[in-house]
């Protein structure tokens, strides 16, 4: 099993002993590992958001409901894969943070895309026209439970999707976060044995 290598104190010697816990790594190796993980998560998140704003969506309007279901299945599969990876990772905490940092933006972009497409095909679904930015804004206000009330779902299908997002957000914040950090604890206890 080839694990990513981390450079030691002088960035020249490679630390390949995956039996070392994160806390046992040299300080520079820990810092480098954390920075690499953060950058990787940031790049994935930026790619997801840039894709949302730049990829064409005109041909997707008829399939927005199916796209939502497929997108949510992809998020669920991604989280399941990440849980497995966390339990096997030599650095499970860093892996869990990266998992959250990529899963949440993907979850949000799936709903923003759905709202944008619903607004394009059924303008009466929302109180305001749904540009991509408006849809992203609405998605984040629903996810964070801020609910300013400046954009509201006005049709039954739109309210249904918003309700699914609310429930999905609770699942994401509660159950998924707990499962990710439970996987971290499982990994840590297994390594102590």
C-alpha positions in Angstrom: 0.0 0.0 0.0 1.7 3.2 -1.2 0.8 6.1 1.2 1.7 9.7 0.4 5.2 10.4 1.6 5.9 13.3 4.0 9.2 15.0 4.1 11.1 15.1 7.3 12.7 17.9 9.3 14.9 19.2 6.5 12.4 18.3 3.7 15.0 16.0 2.3 14.5 12.8 4.3 11.3 11.0 3.6 9.2 9.8 6.5 7.5 6.6 5.2 6.8 4.9 8.5 3.0 5.1 8.6 3.0 3.6 12.0 3.9 7.0 13.3 0.9 8.9 14.6 0.5 12.5 13.4 1.7 13.8 16.8 4.9 11.7 16.5 5.9 13.2 13.1 8.5 15.9 13.1 6.9 19.4 13.3 7.8 20.3 9.7 6.4 17.0 8.4 3.2 17.7 10.3 3.0 21.2 8.9 3.7 20.0 5.4 1.1 17.2 5.6 -1.5 19.6 6.9 -0.8 22.2 4.2 -0.9 19.6 1.4 -4.2 18.3 2.7 -5.6 21.8 3.0 -4.4 22.8 -0.5 -5.8 19.6 -2.0 -9.2 20.2 -0.4 -9.2 23.8 -1.4 -8.4 23.0 -5.0 -11.2 20.4 -5.2 -13.6 22.9 -3.6 -12.6 25.6 -6.0 -12.9 23.3 -9.0 -16.4 22.4 -7.9 -17.5 26.0 -7.5 -15.7 27.2 -10.7 -17.3 24.3 -12.6 -20.7 25.4 -11.2 -20.3 28.9 -12.5 -18.6 28.1 -15.8 -20.0 24.8 -17.2 -23.0 25.2 -19.5 -26.3 24.1 -18.1 -28.7 24.8 -20.9 -29.0 21.2 -22.0 -29.6 20.0 -18.5 -32.9 21.8 -17.8 -35.1 18.8 -18.5 -33.1 16.5 -16.3 -32.8 18.6 -13.2 -34.8 16.2 -11.0 -32.9 13.2 -12.1 -29.7 15.2 -11.8 -30.5 16.0 -8.2 -31.0 12.3 -7.4 -27.8 11.3 -9.2 -25.9 14.1 -7.5 -27.1 13.0 -4.0 -26.2 9.4 -4.8 -22.7 10.6 -5.8 -22.3 12.6 -2.6 -23.4 9.5 -0.6 -21.0 7.3 -2.4 -18.2 9.8 -2.0 -18.9 10.0 1.8 -18.9 6.2 2.0 -15.6 6.0 0.2 -14.2 8.7 2.4 -15.3 6.9 5.6 -13.5 3.8 4.4 -10.4 5.8 3.5 -10.4 7.5 7.0 -10.5 4.1 8.8 -7.4 3.1 6.8 -5.5 6.3 6.7 -2.3 6.8 8.8 -3.6 10.3 9.5 -7.3 10.0 9.9 -8.0 13.5 11.4 -6.5 15.2 8.4 -8.4 12.9 6.1 -11.7 13.6 7.8 -11.2 17.4 7.6 -10.5 17.0 3.9 -13.6 14.8 3.5 -15.8 17.5 5.0 -14.1 20.2 3.0 -14.9 18.5 -0.3 -18.3 16.9 0.5 -20.1 20.0 1.7 -19.2 22.2 -1.4 -20.3 19.3 -3.7 -23.6 19.0 -1.7 -24.2 22.7 -2.0 -23.4 22.9 -5.7 -25.8 20.1 -6.5 -28.6 22.0 -4.9 -27.6 25.3 -6.4 -27.6 23.7 -9.8 -31.0 22.3 -9.2 -32.4 25.7 -8.1 -30.8 27.4 -11.0 -32.3 24.9 -13.5 -35.7 25.0 -11.8 -35.7 28.8 -12.0 -34.8 28.7 -15.7 -37.5 26.2 -16.6 -40.2 27.2 -14.1 -39.6 30.9 -13.2 -42.7 30.8 -11.0 -40.9 28.4 -8.6 -39.1 31.2 -6.8 -40.0 34.7 -5.8 -37.0 36.0 -7.7 -35.3 35.0 -10.9 -32.5 32.4 -10.2 -29.2 33.3 -11.7 -26.3 31.0 -10.8 -25.3 33.5 -8.1 -28.8 33.8 -6.7 -29.1 30.0 -6.6 -25.8 29.7 -4.8 -26.8 32.4 -2.4 -30.2 30.7 -1.8 -28.6 27.3 -1.3 -26.2 28.7 1.3 -28.9 30.6 3.2 -31.0 27.4 3.4 -28.0 25.3 4.4 -27.0 27.7 7.2 -30.6 28.1 8.3 -30.3 31.9 8.0 -33.3 32.2 5.8 -33.3 36.0 5.0 -36.6 35.7 3.2 -35.5 37.7 0.2 -35.8 34.6 -2.1 -38.4 32.0 -1.3 -39.7 28.9 -2.9 -43.2 29.6 -4.2 -44.1 26.3 -6.0 -44.7 22.9 -4.5 -41.8 21.2 -6.4 -39.4 24.0 -5.3 -40.5 23.7 -1.7 -40.0 19.9 -2.0 -36.4 20.4 -3.2 -35.8 23.0 -0.4 -37.2 20.5 2.2 -34.9 17.8 0.8 -32.0 20.2 1.1 -32.9 21.1 4.7 -33.1 17.4 5.7 -29.9 16.7 3.7 -28.2 19.6 5.5 -29.1 18.2 8.9 -27.9 14.8 7.8 -24.7 16.3 6.5 -24.0 18.3 9.6 -25.2 15.8 12.2 -24.8 12.2 11.0 -22.1 12.6 8.3 -19.9 14.7 10.6 -20.4 12.2 13.4 -19.7 9.3 11.1 -16.5 10.9 9.8 -15.2 11.6 13.2 -16.3 8.2 14.4 -14.2 6.7 11.7 -11.3 8.8 13.0 -11.8 7.4 16.5 -12.1 3.8 15.1 -8.8 4.2 13.3 -7.1 5.7 16.3 -8.3 3.0 18.7 -7.2 0.3 16.2 -3.8 1.8 16.0 -3.4 1.9 19.8 -4.0 -1.9 20.0 
